[in-house]
Amino acid sequence: MPDKVLIVDDDTSIRKLMSKVITCNDLTPVAVSNGEEAIKLLKNTTFQLILLDIMLPGIDGFQVLKQIRYIGITTPVIIISGKTEDYETLYGLDLGADNYIYKPFNPVVLGAKIKALIRRDKQGQNTQGENTTLGPFTLDNKSMRFYKGDEEIFLSAKELILMKLFLEHPNQVFSKEALYEQIWGDSVVDDNAIMVYINRLRNKIEENPKTPKYIQTIWGKGYTLSIFN
């Protein structure tokens, strides 16, 4: 059975266009016109990706995203919006979105991003093997639960993939281009997305995120997970 993609948009023409893009990429579209319907569906149905508009009747897309992340739904989310302000993009990424596409969008680009995100998410979910342990950190590769010492720390799907990459390559410096390709599957780097997720991880694992001990910035080169400093 093809993977299912949830479309949340109140514009009928946009829903039809997105559905066509999804179908052309051998996926199954399910479309709703408001946030309440989306949350209800997500509580009872598994989707591989969510395409989420911001300007919705009732609760807006940001509130939808906030609620589903709060209840532990880690399905990848692409926000699709006519709002082009940087602060809107950053806010969406900070709430747990995985990518942000502006309207009007290129259907070919949207299709490529959808398939790349689904592929990356499945790679993270299908990881086999025992726990990955490094310094105070432990990642259970089967349940994808993350711990610092005895404390479990909730990470979103993309945060888990990023942390796993760091744990498997300690003290290796990753450029922004390498991180974006590994996590988002795209060669066009979005500096904002990288900075948001690095900051989110630091806020969750560092004693003092402003002076990080573990996730270090190597100026002019990228980021590394340092365990032995």
N, C-alpha and C positions, 0 to 999 in steps of 0.2 A: 504494500500500500504506500502511495506517495506521502512524503512528509507534508504536514499541514502548516499553513501560514495564516495567522489571524490578522485581518485588516480592520483597523478602527479609524473610520473617517466618516464625517457626516455629509460629504459631497458625493452624490451618486456617480457622477462622471469619473471622479478620482477612484472610487471603489472599483468601477468597471475596468479602468485602465490598469490598476494594480492587480486585479484578478487575472487579466489577460497576461501580464508580465509573469505572474506566478505560474499560471497554467503552461505558458510557453517554456518554462524552466522545469517542467515535469514535477510540479508541486501542486498541492490541493489548497485553493484559497477558501477561507471562511470569513465573511465580511459582516461587520456590525456597524451601526451608525452612532453609537454613544458609549461613554465609559462604563456606565452601569452594566450594560450587556456584556462588555468585554470582561470585566472582573468576574461576573457570574460564570461565563464560559471558561475562563482560565482556572477557576477553582475546581472544575469538573472535567476538563478536557486537556490533553497534552498537545501542545503546539511546539514546533521546532523554531519558530520565529514570530515576532509581533511587529507589524508596521503600524505605528501609532501617530495619529495627528494630534496637534496640541489644542487647537481651537475646536472644542467639542461642546455640544449642548449639555447642560448639567455639569458634571465634574469634568475638568479639562484634562488633557493628556498628562500633564505633570502630576496631577493628583492620582490618576490611574497608575502611573509608573511608581509613584511613592507607595501606594497601597499594595501593589503586587510584590514589590521588593520587601516590604515590611512583613508580609505573610510568608516569605521564603520562596516565591516563584522566581527562578533565575533564568527563565527563557530569554534568549537574546532579543533585544529591542532596537529597532531602527526608528528614530523619530523622523517623521516627514512633515515639514511645516513650511508655511510661507514666511515665518518670522526669521529674519536673517541676522539679527543682532547677536554679537558675540556672547553677551551675558546670557541670552536664551540658550544658546548652544552649550555653554559651560554648565548652566543650571541643569539641563537635561542629562548631560554626561555625569554630573555629580550625583544625580538621583539614581543612576544605574543604567542609563541607556548605553548601548554599545556603539552606536553610530548615529549620524545626524545628516539628513539629506533635505535640501531646500527645494520647494516648489518654485517654478515648474522643474521637474526632474527628467533626466534622460532615461527612458525605459531600459535601455541596454545596460547602462551603468547600475541602475537599481537591481536588475536581475543578477548582475555579477556580484554585487555586494550581498544580496540575499544568499546566494549559493556559497559564497566565501564564509559568511558568518555561520551558516548551518554546518559547513564542513569543519570549521575550527571548533565549534561547540561539541560536535560529535567526537572529534579527536580527544578533547579533554575528558569527555564522559567515558570513553572506551579504554582509557589508560588501564593497563593491567599491572600487577605486581604488588609488592608489599608497601609498607609505609616509606615515605621519603623523609628522612630526619637529618637536620643540619642545625647545629647550634641549639637554640631553644625551640626551634620550629619543627613541627611534624605535620606532614600531609598524608592522610589516608587516601591512597590512590584508588581504592574501590568505592568508598562512600563519598570521596571528595570533601571530607571534613578536615578543617585546618585548626591546629593547636599551637599555642605558645606556652610552653611548659604544660601545666595541667589545665589551662584555660582554653576552651574552644572559642575561636573567633570566627564570626560569620563573614564569609567573603562571597561576593557576587560571582557569576560564572566567569566573567572576564578577569576579575581580580584573582580568581583561582588559577586561571591559565597563566597569568602574569607571574604569580608567586611560584607556581610550579616551575616555570622557565628559570626563574632566579635560583630556586633551590637545587635544580639539577645542574646548574652551571655557576657555582659560587665563585665570586671574585672575577668573573668574566664580565667585561664591559660590553654592554649592548648599545649600539647607536639607536637613535630615534627611528631611523629607517628600518633597522632589524627588528625592533620591538613592534613597530606597526605592521610589518609584514607577517611576523609570527602570530600576533594576537588578532589583528583585524583582517589579514589576508589581502592587503591592498598596498600597492606600491606608491600611492599618493599619500604622503604623510600628513596627518592632522596633529600638529604640535599640541593643540589644546587638549585633545583626547588623551595623549600620552601624559601630559602634565596632570590632568585631572586624576587619572588612575594611579599614577605614582603617589600623588598627595593622599588619595584615599587609602592606599596601602600603608603609607607612613602613619596616618592618623590612627590606624588600627593596630599596628605592630610596634611602633616606636614609643619609648617612654616619653620622649620630647620630640614631636614631629618637626619642630623648627630647627633642631640640631640632631638630625637622624644619625643613629649609630649603625643601622643595618643597610638601608637602601641609600647608597651614596650617589651623589651627582659627580661625575667626572667631567669637569668643564671642557667643552669643545669636543667631547667624545660620546657621552651618553650616561648610562646608569649601570650600577653593579650592586649585587648583594654581598656585603662584606660581613663576614662572621668573625674574622680573626683580628679585628682592630681593637 
